[in-house]
Amino acid sequence: MDNKEQRKEELYSQAIPAGKRRYFFDVKETRGGDKFITITESRKLFDNRTGEFYFEKNKMFLYKEDFDKFRQGFENALSFIETGIVPPPVVVEDTWRPDEVDSKLDDIDFKF
C-alpha cells in the first residue's frame, strides 16, 4: 500500500452507541499531513413504503484550526445546559464573510 492510500484511511475511529443513534469520531489526515476529525451521526430509520430499515447519516468535518473554537462553543453549550446561565460568547477573529466571493474565481478567464 503506498503513502497516498494510507492517508485515505482513518487514523483513529471510535463509535459511541446512543439509543437509536450512533456517533462516530474519526481522525483522518489530509494529503498535506494535517489531521482533522469527522463526526458522523447515524440513525436507524424505518421506511414504511418499502418495509425496510435504512441508515440516515449526517457528517461534520472539523479542522485543526477550529478545534479550540469548537471546544469552547461545545463547553459553553454544556455549561448552559447544566447551570442555565448563559456563558460569554466565544470571541474569535473571523475574517470570513458570507457576502465575499472567493478571490481565486476573480482570476479565472471564463471566455472560451
N, C-alpha and C positions, 0 to 999 in steps of 0.2 A: 504494500500500500504506500503510495507516495505522499509527500507532505500536504498537497492540496486536498487529497481525500481525507486525511486525518483531521484537517481543520473543519471539514463539513460535519464531523461527528460531535456529539456532545462531550464536553469535558467532565461534566457532573450533572446528575439528574436525581431529583427526589420527587416522589409522588405522595401527596397528602390526601387520603380519603376523608371526605367530609359529607356524610349522608348521601344525597343524590348527586353530589358534585365530587369532583376530584381536581385538585390543583397540582400542577406540575411546575417545578422550578428547575430550569435547565440552564447551565452555563455553557456558552459556546464561545468561539473565537473568530474574529474577523480575519481576512487574509493578511491584514497589517499587524496581527498579533494582539489586538485589543480584545479583552474579554467583555462579554455582555450577557445579560440574563433575559430569558424568555419566561414569562409567567403565563401558563395556559389554564383556563378553567374549562373543564369538560363536564357536560351534564348529559345524563342518560334520559332520553325522552321517548315517548310512545307516539307513533303515527297512527291515528285512528283510521286513516284511509287504507293503509297497507297492512295494518295489524302487526307491524314490526317495530322493534326498538331501534333507535339510532342515537348517535352522539353529536351534540352541538358543542362546538369549541370556539372559544374566544381567546385570542392571543395578544399579549402585550410585550413589546421589546423595551428593555431598559438598558441604556448605555452607560458606560463607566462615568462619563462626565456628569450624569444626572443622579448617580447613586445617593449623594448626600442630600440633595433637594428632595428626592423621593422619600428617603428615610425620614427626613424632618416632617414632611407632609403626612406620612403614614403615622408617625408617632403623635403628631398633633391630633389626627382624627381619633386614634385610640384614646388619647388623653381626654378628649371631649366626651367620648362615649362613657368613659369611666367616671369622670368628675362632673360633666355638664357645664364646665367652664370653657369658654371659647379661648383657645390659646392664641398668642400673637401669630400673625401670618409669617410664612416662610419668606424671607427677604432675599431676593436674588437679582443680579444684574442680568437681565434677559434682553438681548439685542434683537431677537426675532419679533417681527411684527407681521400679522396676518395680511396686511394690505400691501406688503412688499412682494415684488416678483423676484424670483431667483435671478441675480445679475448675470449668471452664466448664459441664460437664454438671450440676453441682450446682444451677446457676441456672435450669435448664430445667424448666418445669412440664409433665410428661408426661400430665396428666389432660386428657381430652377431653370 
